[in-house]
Every structure is written in C-alpha cells, then in structure tokens.
Amino acid sequence: MLKIGALVSGGGTNLQAIIDNIENGMIEAEIVTVISSNPKAYAIERTKKHGINTVCISKKEFLSRDDYEDAIINKFNEAGVRLVLMAGFMVVLGDKFIRSFQGRIMNIHPSLIPSFCGPGYYGLRVHEAALEKGVKVTGATVHFVNEETDGGPIILQKPVFVRDGDTAETLQKRVMEEAEWEIYPKAVKLFAEGKLSIENNIVKGAHL
Ligand code: GRF
C-alpha cells in the first residue's frame, strides 16, 4: 500500500480531506508520518484524532536549510514514505529535498496556475490578487513540485466562479470547499492507482 508523508503548517483542511478519503476507502494508501513546521498548527490536532504519527520539526532548530531538509528527508525515509504531500506547508524546500523525492512530491495551490502563483503568492494574498485583477474565474491546482515555486507539472485543476461582492476571505473559503478538497484527494487516488505519468514535463492520465 502507498505510504504517504505529509508536510503541514496550518489548519490542515486539505490533509483532512485526504484522511477522510482514505478512511472511507476511496484512496488506498496510508499516511505514515506528518511533519508540521509549526507547533501550534491545528493540523496536529486533526492527525492526533486519527492516530497518525506526527512530529513538529521547525526550521528555527537548525543552523542551515540543508540540515533542516536532511531532518525531514530522514524522517520520511525511516517511515518508508513514497509520496510526499505538501498541504499548506509554509516553508520553501530546496533542491536537496526535491531530488530525494523527485516526481513524488505534490502541492495544492489556491489559483489556476500559471495565474497568481510563484514567490509571495500564498494564503489570502492569492485571492486578493485575483480580485484586484478582476478575474471572473479562479480555482485551485494540484501539481508536482519541482525547483520552481508553483512551477511543476500540473496534475489537476478545478475552476471556481468569482461572485460580485466576494472578499479574499469568501473566495478563499469557496476555492477550498469547491475545488481544493475535491482535487487533492483525486490526485492522490490517481497516483496511488499508478495512473499518473510525466512525459516532457506534462502529466498524463489525470482528469477530474
Ligand atoms: C490552502 O489554501 C492551500 O491551497 C495552500 O495553503 C492552504 C492550506 O490550507 N497551499 P489547509 O492547511 O489545508 O487548511
């Protein structure tokens, strides 16, 4: 069975959606380790409730980013992790980590990449930028992680319509409810079933 390791920093609602889909039998996989960068992340309360092994490894404890990445790599390797899920992880990981799990790291981003993504686009900022631009459609993207922030091969996307009167907060909530919690579990399911392949940086075999 596919062994998953997840990286979180905050609320953990995306991780929750994946836990729920594993528990209801939609995804055949096991979350073997969750690493939080933040000791106060609510995601930790969620994983505890489901008896999932969880540790906090915060960047502050390490002298260099290399040492920090080593600690995460070692933890995942000890647990036999085959797929890494970034689920609201607020630390940018470097080449070393990416090389260790090449083609096996996924992330969810709350816009339709390549819009409103890259350095500086996280949290509410993404939705503020979408509203400032006046887009009528936004959404979410699950992608493989490579060296470029939010630049890896796209796995799944789902659009969400912007409504008159939307604020960054209302849009953030709808993008999560209507898109993120649906497409992240679906992408994991496709991976677990061996249905995803990457050819020339394009993901094949992924459809909603
Ligand atoms: C989500 O909006 C996700 O797209 C982004 O960070 C947020 C994490 O939320 N990468 P949660 O911790 O899963 O609730």
Residues whose N, C-alpha, C, O or C-beta is under 5 A from the ligand:
A	BS01	GRF	G10 G11 G12 T13 N14 L15 A87 G88 I108 H109 P110
